[in-house]
């Protein structure tokens, strides 16, 4: 039976309440055990009401063990159930545009769901962990009581990997300590590894706060994410591309050591000298599959003098001239930008427009502007074919000010959006261009690495044809910073020692075709997603993505930014590394306590992670 068709059929059924994990279904009867679930198998995980669901006394014992930091999460959207048109509900939906509000609530995730795939719902209980001992207690409790365990730090997962109703959530947000080191040597590596400048961060840290400590106040750089509210642990576990990956490689490659709680409840140190197999798996093998990371130590780098960006928009007069523009941009990127100085992305839109959203490092504003002169001259020579709606303009700033909100607002208040909650830290901000991802409901998402070989003269026309054909149907984004072709050899070699798909090392970009809608929740009157529209749009996205996927014999994808319904995901996400990852999974989590959608070992479980497959 077609799984997607089956899921769509389920989506059409009337919802009974808001899912079994909602607070309204967590009364005392559920916590005491309640009625057994029909068909429950002794190998399955238990839900409220199943035999084996922990009693009130057992939950109370866990609460004592974690110092009172166990609670039933309150779902903010409950106000919309009782009064969907009321002021309280409207206020919650306004706040869903603020990623800091979302991140500070254990019941919320930054993505509200995905059409025909999953919907954000709170867990049954949450441990607001403040250290590895709290995490170990939660892991032990989940293992002993056969509970579905979920881990959330930043809560950015597009795939819903940090959301599951009826689960026990380990919420690491409060584990936000940051410590700088002048000369760090991993445990057990004394005399084997040279000391390196580094930063140790708690698993609940987001990149903005790490950049503030390392760069704004510390004057150094650590390779991390481009979006300010992405969780550090989750990004490293996915491989870890950021705006400047073409210079500094993968965040995962910069990991020197991790503290991790494994399925047996042990707090382990993982580095190149201690538990090296687990250490390797944590570097790109997928968050939440091998253990709960509680602390990470990452290498820091010398800070360039400048960071900056180039922004512009141009529109072609016809389909034919649009194809010329696509090819010229690709050739220009190959000749002038495929190097450690440049990153980020370009957008080819169905209205025949090109939007530039590029960043650079280590160049002056004049040097960056000069790099683009051949491109702007080419446009100027064809005024009848192209309309320059926003000239390609370079802006440079001292690198130390890249994440300084006050400085950025002084340059252009439109660059950033602040955290407007009363009492919120003044330094909190997100890039204005990232606002569309906050609270979004995904309609479809497709991606593939594009190997640098496609930029050669022999294949450039085929690449341009595919991008042009796709873009006339749906917007195509080429994220040049995601892919290490053009990076220094040392960074490529370091990335090769991670679990990330080898295709990423040879890719010049990640191609993305995606679409979304505003925050939405099935079954919430007045705020439901328009699933019919989502399915129509997704069908067009899939058609548009076809020419791009056909460029590569075996398409591979970035596991954090990929299709929920990805076929052959083991090969697509990890390639030849998957077999080794599966071995590590069997060693450290033989019973599959840790489950995420399309994570290593998830084949053994049902889609929701509750029923073991025969």
FIDREN-689353 format. One record per residue: residue in three letters; x, y, z of N, C-alpha, C in turn. Coordinates in steps of 0.2 Angstrom, whole numbers, plus 2048, in hexadecimal, padded with zeros to 3 digits. Last residue first. Layout:
// residues N
ALAXYZXYZXYZ ...
END
This chain:
// residues 614
UNK8277E08428297D984282F7D883E UNK82B7F084A8297EC84482B7E5845 UNK8247F785982A7F38558277EF84F UNK81C80685A81B7FF8598217FC856 UNK82081385B81D81086181D808860 UNK82481B85182981985682681585C UNK81C81F84781C82384C820821852 UNK81E81583D82081C83B820820841 UNK82680784682180A842822812841 UNK83780184583280484982C807844 UNK8437FE83F8407F984383A7FB847 UNK8478098388448048348407FF839 UNK84F81184184881284184480D83D UNK85D80F83F85980A84385280B844 UNK85F82083D86381A83D85F815842 UNK85082883985682883C85982183C UNK84382B83484882A82F84F82B833 UNK83F83284383C83183C842830838 UNK84782A85184583084D84382E846 UNK84A82386084782285A846829857 UNK85281986C85282086985081F862 UNK85180C86F84D81187384D817870 UNK85580086885280586584E80A869 UNK85D7F686E8557F586E8517FB86B UNK86A7FA86C8687F48698607F3869 UNK87380686C86B80686D86880086A UNK88080386A87E80886F877808871 UNK8807FA85F8857F98658827FD86B UNK8777FE8568767F785987B7F785F UNK87D80A85287780A855876803859 UNK88980684C88A80A85288380A856 UNK8837FF8418877FB8468887FF84C UNK87E80A83A87980583D87D801842 UNK88981183688581483B88080F83E UNK88E80882D89280983388E80C838 UNK88480A82388580382688980482D UNK88481781F87F81582388080E827 UNK88F81C81788F81C81F88A819823 UNK88B81C80A88F81680D890816814 UNK87D82680E88182280988481C80C UNK87582E81687C82C818880828813 UNK86983280F86C836814873834816 UNK86782880586682F80486A833809 UNK86881C80C86D81D80786D825806 UNK85C81D81486381B81786881D812 UNK85182180C85582681085B824813 UNK84981C80185081A80285481E806 UNK84082B8008418247FE8488227FF UNK83983680B83F83580783F82D806 UNK82E83D81182D83780D833835809 UNK83484981483284581A83183E817 UNK84284F80C83B84D80B839848811 UNK84D85A81584C855810844853810 UNK85885F81E85486281A85285E814 UNK85F85682685B85B82985785F825 UNK86684E81C86184B82085D850824 UNK86885280C86A854813865852817 UNK86A84580086684B80386984C80A UNK86D83E7EF86E83E7F786B8457FA UNK8698357E186983B7E586983A7EC UNK87282D7D687082B7DD86F8317E1 UNK8748357CB87282E7CA86F82B7D1 UNK86D8457C98728417CC87083A7CC UNK86384B7C286A84D7C086F8487C3 UNK8578487C785A8447C18618467BF UNK8558527D085684B7D28598477CD UNK85185C7C785785D7CB8598567CE UNK8458587C184B8597BD85285A7C1 UNK83D8577CD83F8517C98458527C5 UNK8388627D383E85F7D68418597D1 UNK82C8647CD8328697CC8398667CE UNK82485A7D282685A7CB82C85F7CA UNK82485E7DF8278577DE8298577D6 UNK81D86A7DF8248697E18288637DF UNK8118657DB8158697D681C8697D8 UNK80D85E7E680E85A7E081285E7DB UNK80D8687F08128637F081385F7EA UNK80186F7EC8088727EB80D86D7EB UNK7F88657EE7F88687E87FF86B7E7 UNK7F98647FC7FB85E7F87FB8607F0 UNK7F68708017FC86E8027FE8687FD UNK7E88717FD7ED8757FA7F48737FB UNK7E48678067E38667FF7E786B7FB UNK7E786C8127EB8668107E9865808 UNK7E987981A7E58788147E9872811 UNK7E987682C7ED8778267E8876820 UNK7DE87F8377E18798347E587B82E UNK7D988983F7E088983E7E388383B UNK7CC8878417CE88E83F7D588E83D UNK7CE87B84C7C987E8487CC885847 UNK7D986F84B7D987584F7D487A84B UNK7DC8648437D78648487D686A84C UNK7ED86883F7E786483D7E2863844 UNK7F38788407F38728447EC86E842 UNK80088483A7F98808397F987A83D UNK80889283480788D83A80088A839 UNK80889382280889682980789082E UNK81188781780B88C81980C88E820 UNK81D88480A81A883811814888811 UNK82987B80082388080182087F807 UNK8378787F68338777FC82E87C7FC UNK8468727EF83F8747ED83A8737F3 UNK8578747EF8518737F384B8767EF UNK86886E7EE8628717EA85B86F7EE UNK8778727F587186E7F686B8727F3 UNK8868737EC8808767EF87B8707F1 UNK89186C7E88928737E888C8767EB UNK89785D7F08918617ED8938687ED UNK8A08547F58A18567EE89C85B7EB UNK89B8528028A28558018A48577FA UNK88F84D80188F854803896857802 UNK89183F7FE88F8447F989084B7FB UNK89383980A89983B806897840801 UNK88983F81888983B81188F83E80D UNK89183E82888D84282288E83E81C UNK89883983289383582F88F838829 UNK8AA83F82F8A383F83289E83A82F UNK8B58408288B583C82E8AF83D832 UNK8B384981E8B384281C8B383D822 UNK8B58558248AE8538248AE84B822 UNK8C38558238C085482A8B9852829 UNK8C48578168C78508198C4850820 UNK8BE8638148BB85D8118BE857814 UNK8C886B81B8C186A81E8BD86581A UNK8D38698148D386781B8CC86681D UNK8D08708078D18688088D086680F UNK8C387C8098CA87A8098CA87280A UNK8B587B7FD8B887C8038BF87A804 UNK8B18767F08B487D7F18B687F7F8 UNK8A486D7F78A886E7F18AA8757F1 UNK89B86B8018A286D8038A786D7FD UNK88B87080588F86C80089686F801 UNK88487D80888287680A885872804 UNK88688980288A88880988988180B UNK87D88A7F88848897F78888877FD UNK86E8867F58718887FB8798857FA UNK86388A7EA8698877EA86D88A7F0 UNK8518887E885788B7EC85D8877EB UNK84488B7DD84A8877DE84F88B7E2 UNK83388C7DC83988F7DE83F88A7E0 UNK82C8847CE82C8857D58338887D7 UNK82B8847C08268817C48268837CB UNK83788A7BC83188D7B982B88A7BC UNK8408837C383F8897C683888C7C3 UNK8428777BB83F8777C283C87D7C4 UNK84887D7B08428797AF83E8797B6 UNK8548827B684F8867B28488837B2 UNK85A8777BB85887C7BF8538807BC UNK85C8707AE85886D7B48568727B9 UNK8648787A785D8767A48598747AA UNK86F8797AF86B87F7AE86487D7AB UNK87486B7AD87286E7B486D8747B3 UNK87686B7A08718667A386F8697A9 UNK88087479F87A87679C87487179E UNK88B86E7A68888757A98818767A5 UNK8928647A288B8627A58888697A7 UNK89D86879C89A86279989386179C UNK8A28727A589F87479F89B86E79B UNK89D86E7B68A286E7B089E8707AA UNK89486D7C08968747BE89B8747B8 UNK8938607C388D8637BF88F86A7BC UNK89D85E7CC89E85C7C589985F7C1 UNK8978617D989B8667D589C8647CE UNK88785A7DB88E85A7DB89185F7D7 UNK87A85F7E687D8607DF88485F7DE UNK86F8567F08768597EF87785A7E8 UNK85E85B7F28638567EF86A85A7EF UNK84D85B7F885485E7F78598587F4 UNK83D8617FC84185C7F884885F7F7 UNK82E86280483586480483985F801 UNK81E869807822864804829867804 UNK81787081181386D80C817868808 UNK81987382281C87181C81786E818 UNK81688182B81387A82A815878823 UNK82088B83681D88982F81A882830 UNK82689184181F88F84181C88C83B UNK83189983782F89983E82889783E UNK83589B82A83689482C833893833 UNK8358A88278308A482483089D826 UNK8408AE82D8398AE8318348AA82E UNK84C8AF82884A8A982A8438A882D UNK84E8BC82484D8B881F84B8B1821 UNK8528C283084B8C382D8498BE828 UNK85A8B883C85A8BB8368538BC833 UNK8558BB84D8568B78478568BB841 UNK85B8BF85E8598C18578598BB852 UNK85F8C586E85C8C086A85A8C3863 UNK8658CF8768698CD8708658C786C UNK85C8D188085C8D687B8608D4875 UNK8528C48868588C78858598CB87F UNK8418C988B8458C588784C8C8886 UNK8388D189283D8CE8958428CA891 UNK82B8CE88782D8D288C8338CE890 UNK8308C987682D8C787C82F8CC882 UNK8368CB86A8328D186D82F8CF873 UNK8458C88638408C586783D8CA86C UNK8468D08528488CF8598438CA85D UNK84D8CD8438478CE8468498CC84E UNK8588D68378578D183C8508D283F UNK8598DF82C85D8D982C85A8D3831 UNK8528EB82E84F8E582B8528DF82A UNK85B8F48338568F18388528EB835 UNK86B8F58308658F482C8608F0831 UNK8758F98398768F98318708F982E UNK86F8F88458728FE8438738FF83C UNK86C8EB8458668EF8458698F6843 UNK8798E68478768E48418708E9840 UNK87C8EB8548808ED84F87C8EC848 UNK8738E485C8728EB85C8768EE856 UNK8768D685A8708D98578708E0857 UNK8838CE8548828D485887C8D7856 UNK8898C584B8838C384F8828C8855 UNK8938CC84588E8C88418888C6845 UNK89E8D384A8978D684B8918D2848 UNK8A98CD8478A78CC84E8A08CF84F UNK8AB8D183A8A98CA83B8A68C9842 UNK8A58E08358AA8DD8398A78D683B UNK89D8DE82589D8E182B8A38DD82F UNK8978E381489C8DF81989C8E2820 UNK88D8E080788D8E480D8928E0811 UNK88A8E27F588E8DF7FB88E8E4801 UNK87D8E07EA8808E57EE8848E17F4 UNK8758DF7DB8798DB7E087E8DF7E4 UNK8668E97DB86D8E87D98718E47DE UNK8578E47D885B8E67DE8628E47DC UNK8528E27CC84E8E57D08518E77D7 UNK8578E37BC85A8E37C28568E67C8 UNK8518DA7AF84F8E07B38538DF7BA UNK8578D47A08578D37A78558DA7AA UNK8568D77928558D07948548CF79C UNK85A8E47908538E278D8518DB790 UNK8678E57958618E879885B8E6796 UNK8748DE79586E8DB7928688DE795 UNK87E8E379C87F8E37948798E0791 UNK87B8E17A987A8E87A687B8E879E UNK87E8D47AB8778D67AB8768DD7A7 UNK88C8D57AA8898D17A58818D37A5 UNK88F8DD7B58908E07AE88D8DC7A9 UNK88C8D47BF8878DA7BE8898DD7B7 UNK8968CB7BD88F8C97BD88A8CF7BB UNK8A28D27BF8A08CF7B98998CD7B8 UNK89F8D67CD89F8DB7C789E8D87C1 UNK8A18CE7D889A8CE7D489A8D27CE UNK8AD8D27DD8AC8CB7DB8A68CA7D6 UNK8AB8DF7E18AF8DD7DB8AE8D67D9 UNK8A58DC7ED8A18E07E88A48DE7E1 UNK8AF8D67F48A98D37F38A58D67ED UNK8B88E17F58BA8DB7F18B48D77F0 UNK8B18EA7FC8B38EC7F58B58E57F1 UNK8AF8E48088A98E68048AB8E77FD UNK8BC8D780A8B98DE80B8B38DF807 UNK8BA8C680F8BB8CB80A8B98D280C UNK8B78BC8198BE8BE8188BF8C2812 UNK8A88B68128AD8B78188B48B8816 UNK8978B880D89E8B780C8A28B8812 UNK8878B380688B8B680C8938B580A UNK8798B77FC87F8B47FD8838B7803 UNK86C8B67F586D8B77FC8738B47FE UNK8648BC7E786A8BA7EA86A8BB7F1 UNK8578B67DD8588BA7E385F8B77E5 UNK8508B77CD8558B57D18578B97D7 UNK8408B47C48458B87C884A8B47CC UNK8368AD7BE83C8AF7BA8418B47BE UNK82D8A97C782B8AF7C38318B27BF UNK83289E7CD82E89D7C882C8A37C4 UNK8438A27D283C8A27D38388A17CD UNK85189D7DA84F89D7D384789C7D4 UNK85C8A37E68558A17E58538A27DD UNK86B89F7EE8688A37E986189F7E8 UNK8758A07FD87189D7F886E8A27F3 UNK88489C80787D89D80687A89C800 UNK8958A280289089D8058898A0804 UNK8A78A48008A08A57FE89B8A0801 UNK8B48A18028B28A88048AA8A8804 UNK8B98957FD8B78968048B489C806 UNK8B08937ED8B68947F18B48957F8 UNK8A88977E18A98907E48AF8907E7 UNK8A78A47DB8A48A37E28A689C7E5 UNK8AB8A47CE8AD8A97D28AC8A87D9 UNK8A88997C68AE89C7C48B08A17CA UNK89C8947CB8A28907CA8A88937CA UNK8948A07CA89589D7D189B8987D0 UNK8948A17BC8978A67C08988A47C7 UNK88C8967B98938967B789789C7BB UNK8808997BF8848937C188B8937BF UNK87D8A57B987E8A57C088289F7C2 UNK87B8A07AC8808A57AD8828A57B5 UNK8708987AD8768957AB87C89A7AD UNK8668A17B186889B7B586F8997B3 UNK8668AA7A58688AC7AC86A8A77B1 UNK8618A279B8688A579B86B8A77A2 UNK85589F7A185989A7A086089C79F UNK8508AC79F8508A97A68558A37A6 UNK84F8AD7918548B17958558AF79C UNK8448A479084B8A378C8508A7790 UNK83A8AA79783C8A37998438A2796 UNK83E8BB79983A8B679683D8AF798 UNK8448C57A183E8C779D83A8C179A UNK8498C27B284A8C17AB8438C37A7 UNK84E8CC7BF8498C87BC84A8C87B5 UNK8588CC7CF8578CD7C78528C97C4 UNK85E8D27DE8588CF7DA8588D17D3 UNK8698D07EC8678D37E68618CF7E3 UNK8778D07F78708CF7F686E8D37EF UNK8848CA8008828CD7FA87B8CB7F8 UNK88C8CC8108888C980B8878CD805 UNK8998C881C8958CC8188908C8814 UNK8A78C98288A18C582589D8CA821 UNK8B88CC82A8B28CE8288AD8C8826 UNK8C38C58308C28CC8318BB8CF82F UNK8C08B58378C28B98328C18C1834 UNK8C68AE8468C18B28438C38B683D UNK8CC89E8488CE8A58488C88A8844 UNK8C08928508C589484B8C689C84C UNK8BD88485B8BC88B8598C188D854 UNK8B587485D8BB87885B8B987F859 UNK8AA87086A8AB8728638B1876862 UNK8A28658748A786A8738AA86A86C UNK89286387B89686287589C867876 UNK88685A88588B85F88589085E87F UNK87D85088387C85588888185B888 UNK87484687887A84A87987985087E UNK86E83787A86C83E87B87284287C UNK86F82B86C87082D87386D834874 UNK86D82885F87282586387382686A UNK86383185A86382A85886882585C UNK86383E85C85E83A85F85E83385D UNK86984484C868845853862841856 UNK87483C84186D83E84386C83E84A UNK88183B83E87D83583E876836840 UNK88A84684088684683A88183F839 UNK89284084C894846847890845840 UNK88E83585288B83C85588D841850 UNK89782C84D88F82C84B88C83284D UNK8A382F8538A283084B89B83084A UNK8A082C8608A283285E8A1834857 UNK89E81E85F89982286189A82985F UNK8AC81B85C8A68198578A081D859 UNK8B381F8678B48238618AE82185C UNK8B481F8768AE81D8728AE82186B UNK8C182A8758BD82687A8B6825876 UNK8C883086B8CC82C86F8C7827874 UNK8BF8398658C38358618C7830864 UNK8B18388708B683C86C8BA837868 UNK8A583887D8A78358768AB83A873 UNK8A183288D8A58378898A6834882 UNK89082E89389782C89089A83388D UNK88682989F88982F89C89082E89A UNK87A81C89C88181E89E88282589B UNK86E81789886E81C89E87581E8A0 UNK86E80F88D86F80B89486F81089A UNK86E81888386881488486881188B UNK87982688887782088487181D887 UNK87C83688987983188C87682C888 UNK88C83F88688583C883883836888 UNK89684B88189484888788D845885 UNK8A384C87589C84D87789B84987D UNK8B085586C8AE8518718A6852873 UNK8B285C8608B78598648B5854869 UNK8AB8618518A985E8588AF85A85B UNK8AD8658448B086984A8AF866851 UNK8A585D83D8AC85C83C8B0860842 UNK89886283F89A85C8428A185A842 UNK89986E83889986F83F89B868842 UNK8A486D82A89E86B82D89F86C835 UNK8AD87C8238AB8758238A4873827 UNK8B18898228B28858288B087E829 UNK8AE88D8158B488E8188B688A81E UNK8A28888128A788780D8AE88980F UNK89A88B81D89D88481D8A2884817 UNK89489782189B89781F89E89081F UNK88789482588889982088F89881D UNK88788282888688982A88788D824 UNK88487182B88587682688387D829 UNK88486483388586A83588886F830 UNK88185683788685883288985F834 UNK87785484087585383987B855834 UNK87D85784C87B85084B87984F844 UNK87F86484B88586084B883859849 UNK87186884D87586A84787B865846 UNK86E86485A86B86185486E86284D UNK87686B86287786486287486185C UNK87287986087987785E87986F85D UNK86387D85886687A85D86D87885B UNK85F88D85086188684F865883855 UNK85E89B85085B89785685C88F855 UNK8658A08458678A284C86489D851 UNK86B89883786589A83B86689B842 UNK87789283587589883287089C836 UNK88188984187C88A83C87B89183A UNK89388884188D88784488788883E UNK8A488984689F887841899885843 UNK8A989784F8A78908508A288F84A UNK8B58A48528B08A184E8AF89A84F UNK8B98B185D8BB8AC8598B58A9855 UNK8B68BB8668BA8BD8618BD8B785D UNK8AD8BB8718B48B78728B88B986C UNK8A28C286F8A58C48758AC8C1875 UNK89E8BE86289D8C58648A18C786A UNK8A38B08628A58B585D8A48BC860 UNK89F8A986D8A68A786A8A88AD866 UNK8938AE8728998AD87789F8AC873 UNK88C8B086688D8B586B8938B486F UNK88C8A286288F8A885E8908AE862 UNK88389D86C88A89B86B88E8A0867 UNK8788A486987B8A58708828A2870 UNK87589F85C8758A685E8798A7864 UNK87389185D87989485A87A89B85C UNK86E88B86E86C88D867872891864 UNK86F87E87A87288487786F885870 UNK86D87287F86787687E86987D87B UNK87986B88287586987C86F86D87B UNK88687788688187388887C871882 UNK89687887F89087B88088B875882 UNK8A787E87E8A287888189C87B882 UNK8B38828728AD8848768A987E878 UNK8C488486F8BE88186F8B9884873 UNK8D58828698D088786C8C988486A UNK8DD87386D8DA8778688D587C86C UNK8EB86886F8E686D8728E487286D UNK8ED85A8658EF8608678EA86486A UNK8EC84986B8E984E8678EC85586A UNK8F48418738F283E86C8EF844868 UNK8F684687F8FC84487C8FA841875 UNK8E58428838EB8458858F1842882 UNK8D983C8818DD83E87B8E484287D UNK8D183B88C8D58358898D9836883 UNK8C78488878C984388C8CC83D889 UNK8CF85487C8C985087E8CC84B883 UNK8D58648808D785D87E8D2858880 UNK8D587587C8D186F87F8D486987C UNK8DA8848808DD87E87E8DA878881 UNK8D088E8848D68908808DA88A87D UNK8BF88C8838C58898858CA88C881 UNK8AF89288A8B48938858BB88F888 UNK89F88C88D8A688D8908AB88D88A UNK88E88D89089388E88B89A88F88F UNK87E88589488588889688A888890 UNK87188089387488588E87A888890 UNK86687789586D87589687087A891 UNK85987B89385C87E89986387C899 UNK85587288885687A88785A87D88D UNK85386588785A86788985B86F889 UNK84785A88B84886088984E86388B UNK84184B88884784E88B848854888 UNK83184588983584A88683B84C88A UNK82883788682C83A88B83183F888 UNK81883787D81F83587E822839884 UNK80C83A87780D83487C81483287D UNK81284286880D84186D80E83A871 UNK82284886481E842864819842869 UNK82F85185D82885185F82584A85E UNK83B85185683B85385E834854860 UNK83984E84983D84984D83D84B855 UNK83385483F82F85384583284E84A UNK83A85983483785283483385083A UNK84086483783B86483283785E832 UNK84586984784486484283E86483E UNK84887385184787584A84586F845 UNK84A87285F84387085C842873855 UNK85687386785387986384C878860 UNK85286686E85686C87085387286D UNK84A85787384A85E87084E863873 UNK84684687184B84B87384A85286F UNK83C83A87783D83F872842844875 UNK83682987983B82E87B83C833876 UNK82981F87E82C82287883082887A UNK82D81388A82A81988882D81B881 UNK83080789282E80788B82A80D889 UNK83480989F82D80989E82B808897 UNK84280989E83F8048A38388038A2 UNK84481389584680C893843807897 UNK84081E89C83D81C89583E815894 UNK84881E8A784181D8A883E81B8A1 UNK8558208A185481A8A584C8198A5 UNK85382D89B85482789785382189A UNK8518348A784B8348A284C82E89D UNK85D8338AD8588318B08528308AC UNK8668398A38668328A586082F8A8 UNK8618468A486084389E86183B89F UNK8658498B185E84A8B085D8468A9 UNK8738488AF8708448B48688448B3 UNK8778528A687784B8A48738478A9 UNK86B8608A987285D8A98718568A7 UNK85E8648A98648698AB86B8668AB UNK8508618A085685F8A385B8658A4 UNK84185F8A38448658A184B8658A4 UNK83885389D83D8548A284185A89F UNK82685189A82D85489883185589E UNK81984789481D84A89982384D896 UNK81384688780F84588D813848893 UNK81785387B81884D87E81484C884 UNK80D85C86F81185C875812855878 UNK80F85C85E80B85B86380F85A86A UNK80F86084D81286185380D860859 UNK80C85384180A85984480D85A84B UNK81184B83281184C83980E85383B UNK80B84882481184582781084582F UNK80285081D80184981D807845820 UNK80C85E81E80685B81C80785381B UNK81486082E81585F82780F85B824 UNK81686D83B814866838816866831 UNK81C87884181687584481386F841 UNK82D87A845828878840822875843 UNK83087C85283088284E82D880847 UNK82587685F82B87585B82B87B855 UNK82087687082087886A826876866 UNK82187287E81B86F87A81B871873 UNK82B87988482C87288282786F87E UNK83088987F82A88588182B87E87F UNK83A89087983A89088083488C883 UNK83888F86B83E88B86E83D88B876 UNK82E89886A82D89186883288D86C UNK8348A486D82E8A287182D89A870 UNK83E8A48638408A486A83A8A286F UNK8378A585783A89F85983C89E860 UNK8278AC85482E8AE8588318A785A UNK81C8A984F8208AC84B8278AE84E UNK8148A585A8178A085581B8A2850 UNK80E8B085F8158AE8618188A985D UNK8038B08578088B685680E8B3859 UNK7FC8A585D7FF8A58568038AB854 UNK7FA8AA8697FE8A58698018A4861 UNK7F18B58667F78B68697FC8B1869 UNK7E68AE8627E98B285D7F08B4860 UNK7E28A886E7E48A38687E88A8863 UNK7DE8B38757E48AF8787E78AA872 UNK7D48B886E7DA8BC86E7E08B8871 UNK7CB8AC8647CC8B08697D38B3869 UNK7C78A285B7C78A98597C98AE85E UNK7C88968627CC89785D7CD89E85A UNK7C68928717C489886E7C9899868 UNK7CA8858747C48878777C288E874 UNK7D588386C7D087E86C7CA88186F UNK7DE88E86F7DA88E8687D5888868 UNK7E388A87B7DF89087A7DB890874 UNK7EC8808777E687E87A7E188487A UNK7F88858727F388586E7EC882871 UNK80188287C7FF88987C7F9889877 UNK8018748878018768807FE87D87F UNK80C87189480587489280687688B UNK81386189881386789480C86A893 UNK81485C8A881085B8A281086189E UNK8258598AE81F85C8AE81B85A8A8 UNK8348598B882F8558B48298598B4 UNK83D85E8C183D8618BA83985C8B6 UNK84085A8CE83985D8CD8398608C6 UNK84C8538CD84C8598D184585D8CF UNK84B8468C784D84C8C384C8538C7 UNK84683F8D184C83D8CF84F8438CB UNK8398438D283D8448D88458438D5 UNK83483F8C68348468C88398488CD UNK8348318C88388348C383983C8C4 UNK82A8308D283182E8D38368318CE UNK81F8348CB8218388D08298378D2 UNK81E82A8C281F8308BF8228358C5 UNK81A8208CB82181F8C88238268C4 UNK80E8258D08148248D581A8248D1 UNK8068248C580882A8C880E82A8CC UNK80E8178BA80981A8BF80B8218C1 UNK8128158A98148178B080E8198B4 UNK80A80989F80B8108A080D8128A7 UNK8077FB8A180E7FD8A180F8058A1 UNK7F97FC8967FC7F889C8047FA89C UNK7F580D8907F780688F7FA803896 UNK7F28198947ED8158947EF80E893 UNK7FF82188B7FA8228907F481D88F UNK80981488380581A88380181B889 UNK81880A88081180B88380F813883 UNK81F80287382080787881880887A UNK81E7F087081D7F686F81F7FB874 UNK81F7E38758257E68738247ED871 UNK8137DF8798187E087E81E7E387C UNK8067E987180B7E48708107E5876 UNK7F57ED8707FC7EF8738007E9873 UNK7E87EB86D7ED7E98687F47EA86A UNK7E27F98757E07F38717E67F186C UNK7E87FF8837E880087C7E77F9879 UNK7E07FE8937E57FB88F7E47FD887 UNK7DC80C89D7DA8068997DF804894 UNK7E88128AA7E28128A67E080C8A2 UNK7F48178B07F48118AC7EE8118A7 UNK7F58238B67F581D8BA7F58178B6 UNK7F482C8AC7FB82C8AF7FB8268B4 UNK7E782B8A87EC8298A47F28288A7 UNK7E18308B47DF8298B27E58278AD UNK7E583D8B57E88398BA7E68328B7 UNK7E78438A37E48438AA7E783E8AE UNK7EB8478967F084489B7ED8458A2 UNK7E484C88C7E384588D7E8842892 UNK7E785A88C7E085888E7DF85188F UNK7F485A8877F385B88E7EC859890 UNK7F784E87A7F585587C7F3855884 UNK7FA8418757FF8448797FD84B87C UNK7F083D86C7F083A8737F583D877 UNK7E784A8647ED8468647EE84386B UNK7DD8538667E38568637E9851863 UNK7CE84B8637D18508677D7852863 UNK7CF8418567CC84185C7D0845861 UNK7CC8478457D084784B7CD846852 UNK7C583E8387C484383D7C9842843 UNK7D183B82A7CC83982F7CB83E835 UNK7DA8408227D38428207CF83F826 UNK7E683A8267E58418277DE843826 UNK7E482D8217E482E8287E383682A UNK7E782F8147E082D8167DF82E81D UNK7F48338147EF8388127E8836814 UNK7F98278177FA82D81C7F583281A UNK7F782080C7F481E8127F4823817 UNK7FE8278027F78278027F4825808 UNK80B82480780982B80780182B807 UNK80C81680680C81980D80982080D UNK80380B7FC8068117FC806815803 UNK8047FA800800800800804806800 
END
